[in-house]
Amino acid sequence: MLRYFLRRLLIALPTLLIVSLAVFGISKCAPGDPVEALFTEELRTEPGQEAEQYRRAARQLGLDKPVFYFTLAPAPFPDTFWGVYPAERRKRLSKLVFQTGNWPNVSLYDSSLSAFSRSVLSLGDTSSARRSIAPELSLLMTASRLEEIEASVRKISSLTDSLPDREKLTPGLASLQSDVQRMQQNKNPLKIYQPAFHWNGISNQYHTWLTGFLTGDWGLTRRMNPVWVELKPALLATVTLSGTALLLAFLIAIPLGVEMARFQNSRFDRWSKQLLFFLHSMPVFWMGGLLVILFTGNIFGKPLVENPYLDITDQWMAGSESFPAWFVRKLTRFVLPIAVLTLHALALIAIQMRGGMIETVRQDYIRTARAKGLNEDDVYWKHAFRNALFPIITLLGALLPALLTGSLVVETLFNFPGLGIKIQTAFLHHDLGTLSAVLMAVAILTITGNIVADMMYALADPRVRFSG
């Protein structure tokens, strides 16, 4: 059994690695700059120091490293190109490298442009020279085509010639003109088609992100709080809600499905099937609304549930009390959400259990057991039940990820402070840290569900572990 478990685990680990690569890659391909999104105010506090502030912010987010273990890029790009900040500057310089095929000249031009910009800023806010040059300098700072750069530099040069304090700008402007000319004269665009391989080692963003996730450091949310600290209350609430509902659904549905198969085509079986199909076909939000009307209205003389809704003040706070104590205190608020999820899952499980039992009792060994004189309870519960569990085990493995993501509609309906609401909020606010952590957690739970299902197959039928 241990050998079978280890084999299944070894199959699952590469799958988890591939999922982590996909999740990390999606987060990198998402539009927007995470540094600017999270540190908007900090990057605007000191004009002229944006690059250094950006570098500090990137270091705090773990983005001050190459993306992966290796980099495959065109030959003109250096192996440290990932360290060019901010992202917009890196994008602009990348376009220039593609046009020239010469990174050293592009780098010299970028340095000259930065030096000239600092010399213009040093003139002071009241300087007429600065006011006349600033608009064209702003265009030059964002230009990414050589023709645009040459035109802007010529215009700045003509503006500088008529300024009274042009001697302060002349050295920087001369250097800028020289570097622009050098870029034009030493172009080698064909070099772009030559690939270059750079090994970055384990000091990269993916390695840091993956090891952080495995050790509990899930990164930062958009509000600059640790992801785990923000997700923990919602995660525990959702797992408790969905886990209790699934447990009740299996405890009720399995005996119900067995009895329906035992009394196949009887009135009990027909009415039970109709009721189960009705429950499974009804939308969750409709069923939840119906239960709210039934249990909170005065249909039974007085409301059976005073208030089924939770709000932000009802959310569990880690420092105030233990989670079990909070759950017991808010138990009445869990009743209706658990009932909705239980009824919805109950229908599918019971129908599957009935079908599995009917298929199993038609086997030859069941007829042999009956021929030996065994009573029906032993036939169904001791002989047929174990082999009929395979569809239910499959369902269990598939439903485990629903512990995290399967209750969004119910949480929205009952204003429940769970993980579904957190995921929705993170999606709307482009919170990549939270979304990446949730995707990885769901992937781990899905893989765990498959492993648990495989182990339960082996327990239900020992022949499984010897199969190919």
Secondary structure as UniProt FT lines:
FT   HELIX           2..29
FT   HELIX           34..38
FT   TURN            40..41
FT   HELIX           42..44
FT   TURN            47..48
FT   HELIX           50..61
FT   STRAND          70..74
FT   TURN            75..76
FT   TURN            79..80
FT   HELIX           81..83
FT   HELIX           87..100
FT   HELIX           103..121
FT   TURN            122..123
FT   TURN            125..126
FT   HELIX           128..142
FT   HELIX           146..161
FT   TURN            164..165
FT   HELIX           166..168
FT   HELIX           170..185
FT   HELIX           189..193
FT   STRAND          195..199
FT   TURN            201..202
FT   HELIX           205..214
FT   TURN            215..216
FT   TURN            222..223
FT   HELIX           227..262
FT   TURN            263..265
FT   HELIX           267..281
FT   HELIX           284..296
FT   TURN            299..300
FT   HELIX           312..314
FT   TURN            318..320
FT   HELIX           323..329
FT   HELIX           331..360
FT   TURN            361..362
FT   HELIX           364..371
FT   TURN            372..373
FT   HELIX           376..378
FT   HELIX           379..384
FT   HELIX           385..387
FT   TURN            388..389
FT   HELIX           390..399
FT   TURN            400..401
FT   HELIX           402..405
FT   TURN            406..407
FT   HELIX           408..413
FT   TURN            414..415
FT   HELIX           419..428
FT   TURN            429..430
FT   HELIX           432..460
FT   HELIX           462..466
//
